[in-house]
Amino acid sequence: MAKRIQFARTGGSEVLELVDVAPAEPGPGEVRVANRAVGLNFIDIYFRTGLYPAPALPSGLGTEAAGVVDAVGEGVTHLKVGERVAYAQGPLGAYAESHVLPAAKVVRLPDGIDFETAAASLLKGLTVQYLLRQTRELQGGETILFHAAAGGVGSIACQWARALGVKLIGTVSSSEKAALAEKNGAWATIDYTRENVVERVRELTGGAMCDVVYDSVGKDTWETSLDCLKPRSLMVSFGNASGPVEGVNIGILNQKGSLYVTRPSLNGYADTRERLEWMAGELFAMLESGQIQVDVAHRYPLAEAGKAQDALQGRRTTGSTILLP
Ligand SMILES: NC(=O)c1ccc[n+]([C@@H]2O[C@H](COP(=O)([O-])OP(=O)(O)OC[C@H]3O[C@@H](n4cnc5c(N)ncnc54)[C@H](OP(=O)(O)O)[C@@H]3O)[C@@H](O)[C@H]2O)c1
């Protein structure tokens, strides 16, 4: 038997339960991974609360982990039993000792990247790859605003932006988080609990404002974010930490300066094995060169997944959190 976290109804973290299940056998095109470290992500909370519906209940939870392939289904040629791997997409159920998923969603881990680092960085790092390198391909010299700059995605974004020569202005909710974001390469930070974000962006940019705004907070920051942009520039709305952006009158993009807006997801960018491997290759190169160092700031036993989610949702974490099966 293998342990996994599941939920039979949506709600608070109390709906998560640790259960024993018989490990499934991989079908054609699938592999089974014995997880060694599991990544905790905000999207897991969206599924638990029902903001994003799980395909069926009871459901497993989580989409990111690193471990060892221990069974391979028919037709899988690029992965073998015993290989060290990681994944950040696929069916819910990564919060577990064992998980079966499509082999096309699984990447081999370079020797220099350990399981904890991989589980703490694959989903978040692939996200930063498509945000900074694909939603718009940043060249260096741009000024961007990045919300939640001391969080899991934000900590990697600060380092990747620095490596690209991009001036990242990060929003944070405390001076400790500001110091962390700056250590990671943020060009400037704004503590939105005591500073006006639009005014500070205007001051910092000499009135020019930003080339791109990356907003994962959603509801609370949507309009502020639009006000931080240059005319004809890009708003990337990629998360809902405060709730989803709803009821938007598209005319606001005209009023705020003929703006562009995109609402992307990792699954929309890493949608083929080739694209996933290209994106993961860029991330692994950044990790192996030391240009990105992953802060595994919080570790919890798998059984305490609910406690870990409460800390993430309650803004009490910085960097990445992992669960240990
Ligand atoms: N679309 C995609 O492909 C994709 C992929 C990965 C992640 N995401 C999104 O990226 C965001 C970051 O994910 P993460 O896992 O790395 O989380 P995280 O950034 O470590 O944690 C969320 C942070 O958001 C900030 N925040 C602002 N308002 C909040 C609120 N009302 N409730 C909770 N937090 C709030 C907090 O930082 P402060 O205290 O500094 O404000 C908090 O620490 C999430 O919104 C997630 O959904 C999207």
Ligand as a Chemical Component Dictionary entry (heavy atoms), coordinates in Angstrom:
data_LIG
# 
_chem_comp.id                   LIG 
_chem_comp.type                 NON-POLYMER 
_chem_comp.pdbx_formal_charge   0 
_chem_comp.three_letter_code    LIG 
# 
loop_
_chem_comp_atom.comp_id 
_chem_comp_atom.atom_id 
_chem_comp_atom.alt_atom_id 
_chem_comp_atom.type_symbol 
_chem_comp_atom.charge 
_chem_comp_atom.model_Cartn_x 
_chem_comp_atom.model_Cartn_y 
_chem_comp_atom.model_Cartn_z 
_chem_comp_atom.pdbx_ordinal 
LIG N1  N1  N 0  -0.731 30.345 -14.503 1  
LIG C1  C1  C 0  0.273  29.563 -14.193 2  
LIG O1  O1  O 0  0.801  28.850 -15.058 3  
LIG C2  C2  C 0  0.794  29.531 -12.798 4  
LIG C3  C3  C 0  1.794  28.627 -12.447 5  
LIG C4  C4  C 0  2.315  28.668 -11.149 6  
LIG C5  C5  C 0  1.830  29.581 -10.223 7  
LIG N2  N2  N 1  0.828  30.429 -10.599 8  
LIG C6  C6  C 0  0.315  31.428 -9.645  9  
LIG O2  O2  O 0  1.408  32.140 -9.125  10 
LIG C7  C7  C 0  1.111  32.552 -7.789  11 
LIG C8  C8  C 0  2.265  32.200 -6.895  12 
LIG O3  O3  O 0  2.261  30.805 -6.649  13 
LIG P1  P1  P 0  3.191  30.188 -5.524  14 
LIG O4  O4  O 0  2.769  28.779 -5.383  15 
LIG O5  O5  O -1 4.607  30.526 -5.818  16 
LIG O6  O6  O 0  2.724  30.998 -4.233  17 
LIG P2  P2  P 0  3.525  32.112 -3.394  18 
LIG O7  O7  O 0  3.854  33.251 -4.312  19 
LIG O8  O8  O 0  4.619  31.462 -2.644  20 
LIG O9  O9  O 0  2.413  32.537 -2.351  21 
LIG C9  C9  C 0  1.431  33.460 -2.681  22 
LIG C10 C10 C 0  1.839  34.889 -2.278  23 
LIG O10 O10 O 0  0.909  35.792 -2.872  24 
LIG C11 C11 C 0  0.827  36.954 -2.092  25 
LIG N3  N3  N 0  -0.577 37.301 -1.868  26 
LIG C12 C12 C 0  -1.133 38.489 -2.174  27 
LIG N4  N4  N 0  -2.420 38.490 -1.869  28 
LIG C13 C13 C 0  -2.712 37.299 -1.344  29 
LIG C14 C14 C 0  -3.900 36.711 -0.817  30 
LIG N5  N5  N 0  -5.061 37.387 -0.790  31 
LIG N6  N6  N 0  -3.848 35.453 -0.331  32 
LIG C15 C15 C 0  -2.704 34.768 -0.363  33 
LIG N7  N7  N 0  -1.532 35.262 -0.873  34 
LIG C16 C16 C 0  -1.543 36.521 -1.348  35 
LIG C17 C17 C 0  1.550  36.666 -0.769  36 
LIG O11 O11 O 0  2.792  37.349 -0.821  37 
LIG P3  P3  P 0  2.905  38.789 -0.060  38 
LIG O12 O12 O 0  2.643  38.471 1.388   39 
LIG O13 O13 O 0  4.268  39.287 -0.311  40 
LIG O14 O14 O 0  1.817  39.636 -0.687  41 
LIG C18 C18 C 0  1.762  35.163 -0.799  42 
LIG O15 O15 O 0  2.913  34.781 -0.090  43 
LIG C19 C19 C 0  -0.241 31.924 -7.433  44 
LIG O16 O16 O 0  -1.269 32.870 -7.656  45 
LIG C20 C20 C 0  -0.365 30.802 -8.434  46 
LIG O17 O17 O 0  -1.672 30.462 -8.708  47 
LIG C21 C21 C 0  0.302  30.414 -11.862 48 
# 
loop_
_chem_comp_bond.comp_id 
_chem_comp_bond.atom_id_1 
_chem_comp_bond.atom_id_2 
_chem_comp_bond.value_order 
_chem_comp_bond.pdbx_ordinal 
LIG N1  C1  SING 1  
LIG C1  O1  DOUB 2  
LIG C1  C2  SING 3  
LIG C2  C3  SING 4  
LIG C2  C21 DOUB 5  
LIG C3  C4  DOUB 6  
LIG C4  C5  SING 7  
LIG C5  N2  DOUB 8  
LIG N2  C6  SING 9  
LIG N2  C21 SING 10 
LIG C6  O2  SING 11 
LIG C6  C20 SING 12 
LIG O2  C7  SING 13 
LIG C7  C8  SING 14 
LIG C7  C19 SING 15 
LIG C8  O3  SING 16 
LIG O3  P1  SING 17 
LIG P1  O4  DOUB 18 
LIG P1  O5  SING 19 
LIG P1  O6  SING 20 
LIG O6  P2  SING 21 
LIG P2  O7  DOUB 22 
LIG P2  O8  SING 23 
LIG P2  O9  SING 24 
LIG O9  C9  SING 25 
LIG C9  C10 SING 26 
LIG C10 O10 SING 27 
LIG C10 C18 SING 28 
LIG O10 C11 SING 29 
LIG C11 N3  SING 30 
LIG C11 C17 SING 31 
LIG N3  C12 SING 32 
LIG N3  C16 SING 33 
LIG C12 N4  DOUB 34 
LIG N4  C13 SING 35 
LIG C13 C14 SING 36 
LIG C13 C16 DOUB 37 
LIG C14 N5  SING 38 
LIG C14 N6  DOUB 39 
LIG N6  C15 SING 40 
LIG C15 N7  DOUB 41 
LIG N7  C16 SING 42 
LIG C17 O11 SING 43 
LIG C17 C18 SING 44 
LIG O11 P3  SING 45 
LIG P3  O12 DOUB 46 
LIG P3  O13 SING 47 
LIG P3  O14 SING 48 
LIG C18 O15 SING 49 
LIG C19 O16 SING 50 
LIG C19 C20 SING 51 
LIG C20 O17 SING 52 
# 
